[in-house]
């Protein structure tokens, strides 16, 4: 696990890699501060939908496509992990 990833971020990185079948990407190598979309990990809108579905299954809450905060929430592994920590059903 990367020293810069928290345990929650690493768990989420593993979910991203497995849910999106990211070949050649190791969960530990995902920089928590790097963008998930376009320049960073290179995800697209279809990936976002698949990821939102997996997050709802694993963490028990819905990420809504019409949420005006999605750009911020999905901006990086760190911001997505923080959002999940606030909303997950324990």
C-alpha positions in Angstrom: 0.0 0.0 0.0 1.3 3.4 -0.9 2.4 5.5 2.1 0.3 8.4 0.9 -3.0 6.4 0.8 -5.1 6.1 3.9 -6.6 2.6 4.5 -10.0 3.9 3.3 -8.4 5.3 0.2 -6.6 2.1 -0.5 -9.8 0.1 -0.1 -11.5 2.5 -2.5 -8.6 2.3 -5.0 -9.0 -1.5 -5.0 -12.7 -1.1 -5.7 -12.0 1.3 -8.6 -9.4 -1.1 -10.2 -11.6 -4.2 -9.9 -14.9 -2.5 -10.8 -13.5 -0.9 -13.9 -11.1 -3.7 -14.9 -8.2 -1.3 -15.0 -5.5 -3.4 -16.7 -2.0 -2.5 -15.6 -3.1 -0.2 -12.8 -2.2 -1.2 -9.2 -4.5 0.2 -6.5 -1.4 1.2 -4.4 -0.1 3.3 -7.4 -3.2 5.5 -7.6 -2.1 8.9 -6.2 -4.8 10.1 -3.8 -4.5 13.7 -5.0 -4.4 13.0 -8.7 -7.5 13.6 -10.9 -9.6 10.5 -11.5 -10.9 11.8 -14.8 -9.3 13.0 -18.0 -5.6 13.7 -17.2 -5.0 11.6 -14.1 -6.4 8.1 -14.1 -8.3 8.9 -17.4 -11.7 7.7 -16.4 -14.8 8.8 -18.4 -18.5 9.3 -17.7 -19.3 5.6 -18.2 -16.7 4.8 -15.6 -18.3 7.2 -13.3 -21.7 5.5 -13.6 -20.1 2.1 -13.0 -18.2 3.4 -10.1 -21.2 5.0 -8.5 -23.1 1.7 -8.8 -20.3 -0.2 -7.1 -20.0 2.4 -4.3 -23.7 2.1 -3.6 -23.4 -1.7 -3.4 -20.4 -1.6 -1.1 -21.1 1.4 1.1 -24.9 1.5 1.2 -25.7 5.0 -0.2 -26.5 6.4 -3.6 -24.3 8.9 -5.5 -26.8 10.9 -7.6 -25.9 11.8 -11.1 -27.6 15.2 -10.7 -25.6 16.2 -7.6 -24.0 19.5 -8.4 -21.0 18.5 -6.2 -20.0 15.5 -8.3 -17.1 17.3 -10.0 -15.6 18.0 -6.5 -16.6 14.6 -5.1 -15.1 12.6 -8.0 -12.1 15.0 -8.4 -9.6 12.6 -6.8 -9.4 9.4 -4.8 -9.0 11.4 -1.6 -12.1 13.5 -2.1 -14.2 10.5 -3.1 -13.0 8.5 0.0 -13.8 11.5 2.2 -17.3 11.7 0.7 -17.8 8.0 1.3 -16.6 8.3 4.9 -19.2 11.0 5.6 -22.1 9.1 4.0 -21.5 5.4 4.2 -24.0 3.2 6.1 -22.1 1.4 8.8 
